[in-house]
């Protein structure tokens, strides 16, 4: 089973990201990422696969996954309506605060526990699940404070199930993680323009040829494929916000409409114009 590295960046001005009802039920996506992840899925039966653990859940599930632990998207194969929210929290979240503020100790402990993978029981799902679903309706400091309260409640929960007896060890070295973080940050800051292999290779302290081999080995994608996926993800958000196909194309770093249309169709299975039409947007 191939494991793909997913790169997640929070919106500017935030220290975590929220995804509401991302629908990947048709995609078998075995992946990992540096961020801690909290998943709440409601209204469906499914299967959870986290590290070496595999089990079924009924009606709903609430799981916290540690940094770099491979896992399958929780909605894979689900064919009934459901709601899902995914929270991604950076691996250095509150790092300085944890070191200098003892009151953050329980949250630091929760992050440490999550390296084994945690599934929460019926009581916590009933009390915390709805609060997680409401997070997207909050903004700024109010949203951040509610996240802290949720994390504190999860740490204090008495119905935790640890999915592994020991911490799941990451197969990638800290050097690999640091290098990939630099690459992804560079792409995020420069995806609106042409990115030359030579400059990203120099950032990685590799020759262009060595960089291409390294990146393909680590992500299962060529660098061009990765950049296209990243740009298309940005493009989808622009199209759904009402931007025109032409404006979106050039704002996301594509140099021609024909190439943008071709890449968009290849990655999403739809054309940009059909994707932006409200009548064709589905909600699980």
Secondary structure, DSSP 8 states (H G I E B T S, - for coil): ---EE------TT-SEEEEES---TT---EEE-SSEEEEEEES--EEEEETTEEEEE-SEEEEEE-TT--EE-TTTT--S--EEEEEEE-TTTTHHHHHH-GGGHHHHHHHHHGGG-EEE-HHHHHHHHHHHHHGGG--HHHHHHHHHHHHHHHHH-S-EEESSSS----SS-HHHHHHHHHHHHHHHHHTTS---HHHHHHHTTS-HHHHHHHHHHHHSS-HHHHHHHHHHHHHHHHHHTT--HHHHHHHTT-S-HHHHHHHHHHHHSS-HHHHT-GGG----
